[in-house]
Amino acid sequence: MSNYKKTIVKEEKEKWIDKVLMSLEGGQKARPERDLFSSIEKRIQNYEANTIPVSRLVMAAAAVVLLIMLNIAVVKKSVSTKENNVEEKATYSSLLISDFNLL
């Protein structure tokens, strides 16, 4: 882009900025309603926070503890069953070997 075109673009940009700034002249500052602050204060004073009853919180905690205990029991049972299966397979294999005189 030539310097002449850059100058024209720059001048057009400055004209646009000036036009926008001029459009703001004569405008008034925004002002809230007179009773806005008091109505906000009333809302804050009348606001009731939603609270969870302690009994419901205790029930939820007990349910979580129960679920954790059940999960632990299932994992222990699963591990125990796998260990028993390995021992049974070893015993079964040794019985087959001895019954058929494979060794």
ABEGO torsion letter per residue (X at the ends): XBAAAAAAAAAAAAAAAAAAAAAABGBBBBBBBAAAAAAAAAAAAABBBBBBBAAAAAAAAAAAAAAAAAAAAAAAAAAAAAAAAAAAAAAAAAAAAAAAGAX
